Amino acid sequence: MRTEALIELLAGRVAPVPRHAARRQLRLTLAAGLLLSFAIMLALLGIRPDLMHAVAAPMFWIKLL
């Protein structure tokens, strides 16, 4: 098969894509990944027992940032 014929075959059935479709898909995928990773982290590690005490310390916020 010649290159020109392959390009015509691949480009023959191209449909228009909605505007910002890639951005929307990336946002959805990123949000799902963040939620899933947070759920896995909670399931494996659990919530820190002294979380309320740790939030009051400045080092907690420095580590978080």
N, C-alpha and C positions, 0 to 999 in steps of 0.2 A: 504494500500500500504506500502510495506517495504521501509525503508530508502535507501537501496542499489538500489532498482528499481527506486525510485524517482530521485536519483542522476544520474543514467544511462539515464533516460528519459530527464532530464534537460541538460546533457552534450552530448547528442547524436547528436545534430545539431549545434555544435559549429563551427563557421567559423573564420578563422584568421582575426585579426584586423590590419589595417595598422599601421606602426610604428609611434609613437608620435601622435596618433589620439586623445587621451585624452588632451594632451597639446594644440593641435590645436583647439579643441572644446572649451577648457577653455579660450583661448585667444580671440576667436571669441565672446563668450558669454560676457566676460569682456568688450571688446570694444563696443559691442552693448549696454550693460548696462550703460557704461559711457556716451555714446552719448545720450541715451534716458533720463538719469537723468539730463544731462546738458540742453537738450531741455525743459524738464519739469520745471527746475529751471528758465530758461529764460522766459518761458511762464507765470509762476506764479509771479516771482519777477521782471523781466525785468532787463535791464542793468542799472547799477548805473549812475546817471546823471553826477556826478563829478569824473568819473573813471580816466580820464587823470590827474587830480589834485591829486587823491589819490595814483596813481602809483608812483608819485614822492616822496611820504613820505615813510620813512623806516618802519613804523609800518604796512603798507599794506603788505610788503614782509614778515615781521615777522609773521603776522597772516596767510598769505598764506602758509608759511612753517609749 
